[in-house]
């Protein structure tokens, strides 16, 4: 059974040779989003956006999502419904650990300012 956490997904993409890794230090204001758009449709890991890692494009289409979930892309909706109903025996699917926390990671509110909120267009709000 495949692990469904983000680190495992990134490692599978890296192992498959589909993950583009960018080590260059980038600003979250326009520069990181430009690198993400340039990488399309490939998944990309930006290793230093204002000191944080950013992963993007990990699910660029239905086939990529189906492969990640281990379902047939032609039966995607039926298989997805089955997974959501019973979790398909996958660890962590549908698990809410406590209010406001889904999955395994909680970012305390006091740390939210450290998250790299990307700005995609000059007129965007944000940092």
KOLDO-818095 format. One record per residue: residue in three letters; x, y, z of N, C-alpha, C, O, CB in turn; residue number from 1. Coordinates in nm, 2 decimals, decimal comma, padded with zeros to 4 digits. Glycine has a CB too. Layout:
 residu    n_X    n_Y    n_Z   ca_X   ca_Y   ca_Z    c_X    c_Y    c_Z    o_X    o_Y    o_Z   cb_X   cb_Y   cb_Z num
    ALA      X      Y      Z      X      Y      Z      X      Y      Z      X      Y      Z      X      Y      Z NUM
...
//
This chain:
 residu    n_X    n_Y    n_Z   ca_X   ca_Y   ca_Z    c_X    c_Y    c_Z    o_X    o_Y    o_Z   cb_X   cb_Y   cb_Z num
    UNK  00,08 -00,12  00,00  00,00  00,00  00,00  00,09  00,12  00,00  00,19  00,13  00,08 -00,10  00,00  00,12   1
    UNK  00,06  00,22 -00,08  00,13  00,34 -00,09  00,10  00,44  00,02 -00,02  00,45  00,06  00,11  00,42 -00,23   2
    UNK  00,20  00,50  00,08  00,18  00,60  00,18  00,12  00,73  00,11  00,15  00,76 -00,01  00,31  00,64  00,25   3
    UNK  00,03  00,80  00,18 -00,04  00,91  00,12  00,01  01,04  00,17 -00,06  01,15  00,14 -00,19  00,89  00,13   4
    UNK  00,11  01,05  00,26  00,15  01,18  00,31  00,24  01,25  00,20  00,29  01,19  00,11  00,23  01,16  00,44   5
    UNK  00,25  01,38  00,22  00,31  01,46  00,12  00,46  01,43  00,10  00,51  01,42 -00,02  00,30  01,61  00,16   6
    UNK  00,53  01,40  00,20  00,67  01,36  00,19  00,69  01,23  00,10  00,78  01,23  00,02  00,74  01,33  00,33   7
    UNK  00,60  01,13  00,12  00,61  01,01  00,05  00,58  01,04 -00,10  00,64  00,98 -00,19  00,51  00,91  00,10   8
    UNK  00,48  01,12 -00,13  00,44  01,16 -00,26  00,56  01,22 -00,33  00,59  01,19 -00,45  00,32  01,25 -00,27   9
    UNK  00,62  01,32 -00,26  00,74  01,39 -00,32  00,85  01,29 -00,35  00,92  01,30 -00,45  00,79  01,50 -00,23  10
    UNK  00,88  01,20 -00,26  00,98  01,10 -00,28  00,95  01,01 -00,40  01,04  00,97 -00,47  01,01  01,02 -00,15  11
    UNK  00,83  00,97 -00,41  00,79  00,89 -00,53  00,81  00,96 -00,66  00,86  00,90 -00,76  00,64  00,84 -00,52  12
    UNK  00,77  01,09 -00,66  00,79  01,17 -00,78  00,94  01,19 -00,81  00,99  01,18 -00,93  00,73  01,31 -00,76  13
    UNK  01,02  01,21 -00,70  01,17  01,22 -00,72  01,23  01,09 -00,78  01,31  01,09 -00,87  01,24  01,25 -00,59  14
    UNK  01,18  00,98 -00,72  01,23  00,84 -00,76  01,19  00,82 -00,91  01,27  00,75 -00,98  01,18  00,73 -00,67  15
    UNK  01,08  00,86 -00,95  01,03  00,84 -01,08  01,10  00,93 -01,19  01,08  00,91 -01,31  00,87  00,86 -01,09  16
    UNK  01,17  01,03 -01,14  01,24  01,12 -01,22  01,15  01,23 -01,28  01,19  01,30 -01,38  01,30  01,05 -01,34  17
    UNK  01,03  01,25 -01,23  00,94  01,35 -01,28  00,94  01,48 -01,20  00,89  01,58 -01,24  00,80  01,30 -01,28  18
    UNK  01,01  01,48 -01,08  01,01  01,60 -01,00  01,13  01,69 -01,04  01,24  01,64 -01,04  01,03  01,56 -00,85  19
    UNK  01,10  01,81 -01,07  01,20  01,91 -01,10  01,23  01,98 -00,96  01,14  02,02 -00,89  01,15  02,01 -01,21  20
    UNK  01,36  01,98 -00,93  01,40  02,04 -00,80  01,48  02,17 -00,83  01,58  02,17 -00,91  01,49  01,94 -00,72  21
    UNK  01,44  02,28 -00,77  01,51  02,41 -00,79  01,57  02,45 -00,66  01,49  02,47 -00,56  01,41  02,52 -00,85  22
    UNK  01,70  02,46 -00,65  01,77  02,49 -00,52  01,79  02,64 -00,50  01,81  02,69 -00,39  01,90  02,42 -00,52  23
    UNK  01,77  02,72 -00,61  01,80  02,86 -00,61  01,71  02,93 -00,50  01,59  02,90 -00,49  01,78  02,92 -00,74  24
    UNK  01,76  03,02 -00,43  01,68  03,10 -00,33  01,59  03,19 -00,41  01,63  03,26 -00,51  01,77  03,19 -00,24  25
    UNK  01,46  03,19 -00,37  01,36  03,27 -00,44  01,27  03,35 -00,35  01,26  03,32 -00,23  01,27  03,17 -00,52  26
    UNK  01,21  03,45 -00,40  01,12  03,53 -00,33  00,98  03,48 -00,35  00,95  03,42 -00,46  01,13  03,68 -00,38  27
    UNK  00,89  03,48 -00,25  00,75  03,44 -00,27  00,67  03,54 -00,35  00,56  03,51 -00,39  00,69  03,42 -00,13  28
    UNK  00,73  03,66 -00,38  00,66  03,76 -00,45  00,70  03,75 -00,60  00,81  03,79 -00,64  00,69  03,90 -00,40  29
    UNK  00,61  03,68 -00,68  00,62  03,67 -00,82  00,73  03,57 -00,87  00,70  03,49 -00,96  00,65  03,80 -00,88  30
    UNK  00,85  03,56 -00,81  00,95  03,48 -00,85  00,92  03,33 -00,84  00,94  03,25 -00,94  01,08  03,51 -00,78  31
    UNK  00,87  03,28 -00,72  00,84  03,14 -00,70  00,73  03,10 -00,79  00,73  02,99 -00,85  00,81  03,12 -00,55  32
    UNK  00,63  03,18 -00,81  00,51  03,15 -00,89  00,56  03,14 -01,04  00,50  03,05 -01,11  00,40  03,25 -00,88  33
    UNK  00,65  03,22 -01,08  00,70  03,21 -01,22  00,78  03,08 -01,24  00,76  03,02 -01,35  00,80  03,33 -01,25  34
    UNK  00,85  03,03 -01,14  00,92  02,90 -01,15  00,82  02,79 -01,16  00,84  02,69 -01,23  01,02  02,88 -01,03  35
    UNK  00,71  02,80 -01,08  00,61  02,70 -01,08  00,54  02,69 -01,22  00,52  02,58 -01,28  00,50  02,72 -00,97  36
    UNK  00,51  02,81 -01,28  00,44  02,81 -01,41  00,54  02,76 -01,52  00,50  02,69 -01,61  00,40  02,95 -01,44  37
    UNK  00,67  02,79 -01,50  00,77  02,75 -01,60  00,78  02,59 -01,60  00,80  02,53 -01,70  00,90  02,81 -01,57  38
    UNK  00,76  02,53 -01,48  00,78  02,39 -01,47  00,66  02,31 -01,52  00,67  02,19 -01,55  00,80  02,35 -01,32  39
    UNK  00,54  02,38 -01,54  00,42  02,31 -01,58  00,45  02,22 -01,71  00,52  02,27 -01,80  00,31  02,41 -01,61  40
    UNK  00,39  02,10 -01,71  00,30  02,03 -01,62  00,38  01,95 -01,52  00,32  01,88 -01,44  00,21  01,95 -01,69  41
    UNK  00,51  01,96 -01,51  00,59  01,88 -01,42  00,58  01,92 -01,28  00,56  02,04 -01,25  00,74  01,88 -01,46  42
    UNK  00,58  01,83 -01,18  00,58  01,87 -01,04  00,72  01,94 -01,01  00,82  01,90 -01,07  00,56  01,75 -00,95  43
    UNK  00,72  02,03 -00,92  00,84  02,10 -00,89  00,85  02,12 -00,74  00,75  02,14 -00,67  00,84  02,24 -00,96  44
    UNK  00,97  02,11 -00,69  01,01  02,14 -00,55  01,10  02,26 -00,55  01,21  02,25 -00,60  01,07  02,01 -00,48  45
    UNK  01,05  02,37 -00,49  01,14  02,48 -00,47  01,19  02,47 -00,33  01,12  02,48 -00,23  01,05  02,62 -00,49  46
    UNK  01,32  02,46 -00,32  01,39  02,43 -00,19  01,41  02,54 -00,10  01,44  02,53  00,02  01,52  02,36 -00,22  47
    UNK  01,40  02,67 -00,16  01,43  02,78 -00,07  01,35  02,90 -00,11  01,40  02,99 -00,19  01,58  02,82 -00,07  48
    UNK  01,22  02,91 -00,07  01,14  03,02 -00,09  01,12  03,09  00,04  01,05  03,05  00,13  00,99  02,98 -00,15  49
    UNK  01,20  03,20  00,05  01,21  03,27  00,18  01,24  03,18  00,30  01,18  03,19  00,41  01,07  03,35  00,21  50
    UNK  01,33  03,08  00,27  01,37  02,99  00,37  01,28  02,86  00,39  01,31  02,78  00,48  01,38  03,06  00,50  51
    UNK  01,18  02,85  00,31  01,09  02,74  00,32  01,09  02,66  00,19  01,12  02,71  00,09  00,94  02,78  00,36  52
    UNK  01,04  02,53  00,20  01,02  02,45  00,08  00,88  02,47  00,03  00,79  02,47  00,11  01,06  02,30  00,11  53
    UNK  00,87  02,47 -00,10  00,73  02,47 -00,17  00,73  02,37 -00,27  00,82  02,35 -00,35  00,71  02,62 -00,23  54
    UNK  00,62  02,29 -00,27  00,60  02,18 -00,37  00,48  02,22 -00,44  00,38  02,26 -00,38  00,60  02,04 -00,31  55
    UNK  00,48  02,21 -00,58  00,37  02,25 -00,66  00,35  02,15 -00,78  00,44  02,08 -00,81  00,38  02,39 -00,71  56
    UNK  00,24  02,16 -00,84  00,21  02,08 -00,96  00,21  01,93 -00,94  00,24  01,85 -01,03  00,31  02,11 -01,07  57
    UNK  00,19  01,88 -00,81  00,21  01,74 -00,79  00,09  01,66 -00,85  00,10  01,54 -00,87  00,21  01,71 -00,64  58
    UNK -00,02  01,73 -00,88 -00,14  01,66 -00,94 -00,18  01,74 -01,06 -00,29  01,80 -01,05 -00,25  01,64 -00,83  59
    UNK -00,10  01,74 -01,17 -00,14  01,83 -01,28 -00,26  01,78 -01,36 -00,31  01,86 -01,44 -00,02  01,84 -01,37  60
    UNK -00,30  01,65 -01,35 -00,41  01,61 -01,42 -00,48  01,48 -01,36 -00,43  01,43 -01,26 -00,37  01,57 -01,57  61
    UNK -00,59  01,44 -01,41 -00,66  01,33 -01,36 -00,58  01,20 -01,35 -00,59  01,12 -01,26 -00,79  01,30 -01,44  62
    UNK -00,50  01,18 -01,46 -00,41  01,05 -01,46 -00,31  01,05 -01,34 -00,29  00,95 -01,28 -00,34  01,04 -01,59  63
    UNK -00,25  01,17 -01,31 -00,16  01,18 -01,20 -00,23  01,15 -01,07 -00,18  01,08 -00,98 -00,09  01,31 -01,20  64
    UNK -00,35  01,20 -01,05 -00,42  01,18 -00,93 -00,46  01,03 -00,92 -00,45  00,97 -00,81 -00,55  01,27 -00,92  65
    UNK -00,51  00,97 -01,03 -00,55  00,83 -01,03 -00,43  00,74 -00,99 -00,44  00,65 -00,92 -00,60  00,79 -01,17  66
    UNK -00,31  00,78 -01,05 -00,19  00,70 -01,02 -00,15  00,71 -00,87 -00,12  00,61 -00,81 -00,07  00,74 -01,11  67
    UNK -00,16  00,83 -00,82 -00,13  00,85 -00,68 -00,23  00,77 -00,59 -00,18  00,71 -00,49 -00,14  01,00 -00,64  68
    UNK -00,35  00,77 -00,62 -00,45  00,70 -00,54 -00,45  00,55 -00,57 -00,51  00,47 -00,50 -00,59  00,75 -00,57  69
    UNK -00,39  00,50 -00,68 -00,39  00,36 -00,72 -00,52  00,32 -00,77 -00,56  00,20 -00,75 -00,35  00,28 -00,60  70
    UNK -00,59  00,41 -00,85 -00,71  00,37 -00,91 -00,70  00,38 -01,06 -00,61  00,45 -01,12 -00,83  00,46 -00,86  71
    UNK -00,80  00,32 -01,13 -00,80  00,32 -01,28 -00,85  00,46 -01,32 -00,96  00,50 -01,28 -00,89  00,21 -01,33  72
    UNK -00,78  00,53 -01,41 -00,83  00,66 -01,45 -00,96  00,66 -01,52 -01,03  00,76 -01,53 -00,72  00,73 -01,54  73
    UNK -00,99  00,55 -01,58 -01,12  00,54 -01,66 -01,24  00,51 -01,56 -01,35  00,53 -01,60 -01,11  00,42 -01,76  74
    UNK -01,21  00,47 -01,44 -01,31  00,44 -01,34 -01,29  00,54 -01,22 -01,33  00,51 -01,11 -01,31  00,29 -01,29  75
    UNK -01,23  00,65 -01,25 -01,18  00,74 -01,14 -01,29  00,78 -01,04 -01,27  00,76 -00,92 -01,13  00,87 -01,20  76
    UNK -01,41  00,82 -01,09 -01,51  00,86 -00,99 -01,57  00,75 -00,91 -01,59  00,77 -00,79 -01,63  00,93 -01,07  77
    UNK -01,59  00,63 -00,97 -01,64  00,52 -00,89 -01,53  00,48 -00,79 -01,57  00,45 -00,67 -01,67  00,40 -00,99  78
    UNK -01,41  00,47 -00,83 -01,30  00,42 -00,74 -01,28  00,52 -00,63 -01,25  00,49 -00,52 -01,17  00,39 -00,82  79
    UNK -01,28  00,65 -00,67 -01,26  00,76 -00,57 -01,37  00,75 -00,46 -01,35  00,77 -00,34 -01,26  00,89 -00,63  80
    UNK -01,50  00,74 -00,51 -01,61  00,72 -00,42 -01,59  00,61 -00,32 -01,62  00,62 -00,20 -01,74  00,71 -00,49  81
    UNK -01,54  00,50 -00,37 -01,52  00,38 -00,28 -01,41  00,41 -00,18 -01,42  00,38 -00,06 -01,48  00,26 -00,37  82
    UNK -01,30  00,48 -00,22 -01,19  00,51 -00,13 -01,24  00,61 -00,02 -01,21  00,59  00,10 -01,08  00,58 -00,21  83
    UNK -01,33  00,70 -00,06 -01,38  00,80  00,04 -01,47  00,74  00,13 -01,48  00,77  00,25 -01,44  00,92 -00,03  84
    UNK -01,55  00,64  00,09 -01,65  00,58  00,17 -01,58  00,49  00,28 -01,62  00,50  00,40 -01,74  00,49  00,09  85
    UNK -01,49  00,41  00,24 -01,42  00,32  00,33 -01,28  00,34  00,35 -01,21  00,27  00,43 -01,45  00,18  00,29  86
    UNK -01,22  00,44  00,28 -01,08  00,46  00,29 -01,00  00,36  00,22 -00,87  00,38  00,21 -01,04  00,46  00,44  87
    UNK -01,06  00,25  00,17 -00,98  00,15  00,10 -00,87  00,09  00,18 -00,77  00,04  00,12 -00,93  00,21 -00,03  88
    UNK -00,87  00,10  00,31 -00,77  00,04  00,39 -00,64  00,13  00,40 -00,54  00,08  00,45 -00,73 -00,09  00,34  89
    UNK -00,65  00,25  00,35 -00,54  00,34  00,35 -00,53  00,41  00,48 -00,62  00,47  00,53 -00,54  00,44  00,23  90
    UNK -00,41  00,41  00,54 -00,38  00,48  00,67 -00,40  00,63  00,65 -00,35  00,69  00,56 -00,24  00,45  00,72  91
    UNK -00,48  00,69  00,74 -00,49  00,83  00,75 -00,60  00,89  00,66 -00,63  01,01  00,68 -00,37  00,89  00,71  92
    UNK -00,66  00,81  00,57 -00,76  00,87  00,48 -00,88  00,90  00,56 -00,94  00,82  00,63 -00,79  00,76  00,37  93
    UNK -00,92  01,03  00,55 -01,04  01,07  00,62 -01,03  01,09  00,77 -01,12  01,11  00,84 -01,15  00,97  00,60  94
    UNK -00,90  01,08  00,82 -00,88  01,10  00,96 -00,86  01,24  01,00 -00,78  01,31  00,95 -00,76  01,02  01,00  95
    UNK -00,94  01,28  01,10 -00,93  01,42  01,16 -00,88  01,39  01,30 -00,95  01,33  01,38 -01,06  01,50  01,15  96
    UNK -00,76  01,44  01,33 -00,69  01,42  01,46 -00,75  01,50  01,57 -00,76  01,46  01,68 -00,55  01,44  01,45  97
    UNK -00,79  01,62  01,53 -00,85  01,72  01,62 -00,90  01,83  01,54 -00,86  01,85  01,43 -00,75  01,76  01,74  98
    UNK -00,99  01,91  01,60 -01,05  02,02  01,52 -00,94  02,11  01,46 -00,85  02,15  01,53 -01,14  02,11  01,60  99
    UNK -00,95  02,14  01,33 -00,85  02,22  01,26 -00,72  02,15  01,22 -00,63  02,21  01,16 -00,81  02,33  01,35 100
    UNK -00,71  02,02  01,24 -00,59  01,94  01,20 -00,64  01,82  01,12 -00,72  01,74  01,16 -00,51  01,89  01,33 101
    UNK -00,59  01,82  01,00 -00,62  01,70  00,91 -00,49  01,64  00,87 -00,40  01,71  00,83 -00,70  01,75  00,78 102
    UNK -00,47  01,51  00,88 -00,35  01,45  00,85 -00,25  01,45  00,97 -00,30  01,43  01,08 -00,28  01,52  00,73 103
    UNK -00,13  01,48  00,94 -00,03  01,46  01,04  00,04  01,59  01,09  00,11  01,59  01,19  00,08  01,37  00,99 104
    UNK  00,02  01,70  01,02  00,10  01,82  01,05  00,00  01,93  01,09 -00,10  01,96  01,03  00,18  01,86  00,93 105
    UNK  00,04  02,00  01,20 -00,04  02,12  01,24  00,06  02,23  01,25  00,17  02,22  01,31 -00,11  02,10  01,38 106
    UNK  00,03  02,34  01,19  00,11  02,46  01,19  00,04  02,55  01,29 -00,07  02,60  01,27  00,13  02,53  01,05 107
    UNK  00,10  02,58  01,41  00,04  02,67  01,51  00,01  02,80  01,45  00,09  02,85  01,37  00,12  02,67  01,63 108
    UNK -00,09  02,87  01,49 -00,13  03,00  01,44 -00,01  03,10  01,45  00,01  03,18  01,37 -00,25  03,05  01,51 109
    UNK  00,06  03,09  01,56  00,18  03,18  01,58  00,28  03,16  01,48  00,37  03,25  01,46  00,24  03,15  01,72 110
    UNK  00,28  03,05  01,40  00,39  03,02  01,30  00,34  03,06  01,16  00,41  03,05  01,06  00,43  02,88  01,30 111
    UNK  00,21  03,09  01,14  00,15  03,12  01,01  00,23  03,22  00,93  00,24  03,21  00,81  00,01  03,16  01,02 112
    UNK  00,29  03,32  01,00  00,36  03,43  00,93  00,49  03,37  00,86  00,55  03,44  00,78  00,40  03,53  01,03 113
    UNK  00,54  03,26  00,90  00,66  03,20  00,84  00,63  03,12  00,72  00,72  03,08  00,64  00,72  03,10  00,94 114
    UNK  00,50  03,09  00,69  00,46  03,02  00,57  00,48  03,11  00,44  00,45  03,23  00,45  00,32  02,97  00,57 115
    UNK  00,54  03,05  00,34  00,56  03,13  00,22  00,44  03,15  00,14  00,41  03,07  00,05  00,68  03,07  00,13 116
    UNK  00,36  03,26  00,16  00,24  03,28  00,09  00,28  03,35 -00,05  00,34  03,46 -00,05  00,14  03,38  00,17 117
    UNK  00,26  03,27 -00,15  00,31  03,32 -00,29  00,21  03,42 -00,34  00,09  03,42 -00,32  00,31  03,20 -00,38 118
    UNK  00,28  03,51 -00,41  00,21  03,62 -00,49  00,22  03,58 -00,64  00,34  03,58 -00,69  00,26  03,76 -00,45 119
    UNK  00,11  03,56 -00,71  00,12  03,52 -00,85  00,12  03,63 -00,95  00,18  03,62 -01,05  00,01  03,42 -00,88 120
    UNK  00,05  03,74 -00,92  00,03  03,85 -01,01  00,06  03,98 -00,94  00,04  03,99 -00,82 -00,11  03,85 -01,07 121
    UNK  00,10  04,08 -01,01  00,14  04,21 -00,94  00,02  04,27 -00,86  00,05  04,33 -00,76  00,18  04,31 -01,05 122
    UNK -00,10  04,25 -00,90 -00,21  04,31 -00,83 -00,27  04,22 -00,72 -00,36  04,26 -00,65 -00,33  04,33 -00,92 123
    UNK -00,21  04,11 -00,69 -00,25  04,02 -00,58 -00,23  04,08 -00,45 -00,14  04,17 -00,43 -00,18  03,88 -00,59 124
    UNK -00,32  04,04 -00,35 -00,30  04,08 -00,22 -00,19  03,99 -00,16 -00,13  03,92 -00,23 -00,43  04,07 -00,13 125
    UNK -00,17  04,01 -00,03 -00,07  03,92  00,03  00,05  04,00  00,08  00,05  04,12  00,10 -00,03  03,81 -00,06 126
    UNK  00,17  03,93  00,09  00,29  03,99  00,14  00,33  04,11  00,07  00,43  04,17  00,11  00,40  03,89  00,15 127
//
